[in-house]
């Protein structure tokens, strides 16, 4: 019961201070207040360029992974072929 009164008092302080415009601390709007979840939109041109570079890097890494996997498959196939050929000699 004391917890409920404490929570109500804290809400009242934050609500009244938000109406005045001065807050006793950083007030982060909740998803219910904003109507959306976390906002990750870029805040500056640097963020946009950084996002583009990261996406390009992800594409390059995916391409590199595909090439390495193909190379490993080719090496494994060559080993299997050598083992099979050595059995028939």
C-alpha positions as a Markdown table, in Angstrom:
| # | Residue | x | y | z |
|---|---|---|---|---|
| 1 | Unk | 0.0 | 0.0 | 0.0 |
| 2 | Unk | 2.9 | 2.3 | 0.8 |
| 3 | Unk | 4.4 | 1.4 | -2.6 |
| 4 | Unk | 1.2 | 2.5 | -4.4 |
| 5 | Unk | 1.3 | 5.9 | -2.6 |
| 6 | Unk | 4.9 | 6.4 | -3.5 |
| 7 | Unk | 4.4 | 5.5 | -7.1 |
| 8 | Unk | 1.4 | 7.9 | -7.3 |
| 9 | Unk | 3.5 | 10.7 | -5.7 |
| 10 | Unk | 6.3 | 10.2 | -8.2 |
| 11 | Unk | 3.9 | 10.2 | -11.1 |
| 12 | Unk | 2.3 | 13.4 | -9.8 |
| 13 | Unk | 5.7 | 15.1 | -9.5 |
| 14 | Unk | 6.7 | 14.1 | -13.0 |
| 15 | Unk | 3.3 | 15.0 | -14.4 |
| 16 | Unk | 3.3 | 18.5 | -12.8 |
| 17 | Unk | 6.9 | 19.2 | -13.7 |
| 18 | Unk | 6.3 | 18.2 | -17.3 |
| 19 | Unk | 3.4 | 20.6 | -17.5 |
| 20 | Unk | 5.5 | 23.4 | -16.2 |
| 21 | Unk | 8.4 | 22.6 | -18.5 |
| 22 | Unk | 11.0 | 21.9 | -15.9 |
| 23 | Unk | 11.8 | 18.3 | -15.0 |
| 24 | Unk | 13.7 | 17.1 | -12.0 |
| 25 | Unk | 15.6 | 14.7 | -14.2 |
| 26 | Unk | 15.7 | 13.3 | -17.8 |
| 27 | Unk | 12.2 | 12.2 | -18.7 |
| 28 | Unk | 12.1 | 9.6 | -21.5 |
| 29 | Unk | 8.7 | 9.3 | -23.2 |
| 30 | Unk | 7.4 | 5.8 | -23.1 |
| 31 | Unk | 6.1 | 3.9 | -26.1 |
| 32 | Unk | 2.5 | 4.6 | -24.9 |
| 33 | Unk | 3.2 | 8.4 | -24.9 |
| 34 | Unk | 4.9 | 8.5 | -28.3 |
| 35 | Unk | 2.6 | 5.9 | -30.0 |
| 36 | Unk | 5.6 | 4.0 | -31.3 |
| 37 | Unk | 8.5 | 1.9 | -30.1 |
| 38 | Unk | 12.1 | 2.9 | -30.3 |
| 39 | Unk | 12.9 | 5.6 | -32.8 |
| 40 | Unk | 16.1 | 4.8 | -34.7 |
| 41 | Unk | 15.8 | 7.3 | -37.5 |
| 42 | Unk | 19.1 | 9.0 | -38.4 |
| 43 | Unk | 19.7 | 12.3 | -36.6 |
| 44 | Unk | 22.4 | 13.7 | -38.9 |
| 45 | Unk | 23.9 | 13.3 | -42.4 |
| 46 | Unk | 26.8 | 11.4 | -40.8 |
| 47 | Unk | 24.3 | 8.8 | -39.5 |
| 48 | Unk | 22.9 | 8.3 | -43.0 |
| 49 | Unk | 26.3 | 7.9 | -44.5 |
| 50 | Unk | 27.3 | 5.5 | -41.7 |
| 51 | Unk | 24.2 | 3.4 | -42.2 |
| 52 | Unk | 24.9 | 3.2 | -46.0 |
| 53 | Unk | 28.5 | 2.2 | -45.4 |
| 54 | Unk | 27.5 | -0.5 | -42.9 |
| 55 | Unk | 24.9 | -1.9 | -45.3 |
| 56 | Unk | 27.5 | -2.0 | -48.0 |
| 57 | Unk | 29.9 | -3.7 | -45.7 |
| 58 | Unk | 27.3 | -6.3 | -44.7 |
| 59 | Unk | 26.7 | -7.1 | -48.4 |
| 60 | Unk | 30.5 | -7.5 | -48.9 |
| 61 | Unk | 30.8 | -9.8 | -45.9 |
| 62 | Unk | 27.9 | -11.9 | -47.1 |
| 63 | Unk | 29.6 | -12.2 | -50.5 |
| 64 | Unk | 32.9 | -13.2 | -48.9 |
| 65 | Unk | 31.1 | -15.8 | -46.7 |
| 66 | Unk | 29.6 | -17.4 | -49.9 |
| 67 | Unk | 33.0 | -17.5 | -51.6 |
| 68 | Unk | 34.7 | -19.0 | -48.5 |
| 69 | Unk | 32.0 | -21.6 | -48.3 |
| 70 | Unk | 32.4 | -22.5 | -52.0 |
| 71 | Unk | 36.1 | -22.8 | -51.6 |
| 72 | Unk | 35.7 | -25.1 | -48.6 |
| 73 | Unk | 33.3 | -27.2 | -50.5 |
| 74 | Unk | 35.7 | -27.5 | -53.5 |
| 75 | Unk | 38.6 | -28.5 | -51.1 |
| 76 | Unk | 36.4 | -31.1 | -49.4 |
| 77 | Unk | 35.4 | -32.5 | -52.8 |
| 78 | Unk | 39.0 | -32.7 | -53.9 |
| 79 | Unk | 39.9 | -34.5 | -50.8 |
| 80 | Unk | 37.1 | -37.0 | -51.3 |
| 81 | Unk | 38.1 | -37.5 | -54.9 |
| 82 | Unk | 41.7 | -38.2 | -53.9 |
| 83 | Unk | 40.6 | -40.7 | -51.3 |
| 84 | Unk | 38.4 | -42.5 | -53.8 |
| 85 | Unk | 41.2 | -42.5 | -56.4 |
| 86 | Unk | 43.7 | -43.9 | -53.9 |
| 87 | Unk | 41.4 | -46.8 | -53.1 |
| 88 | Unk | 41.3 | -47.9 | -56.7 |
| 89 | Unk | 45.1 | -47.9 | -57.3 |
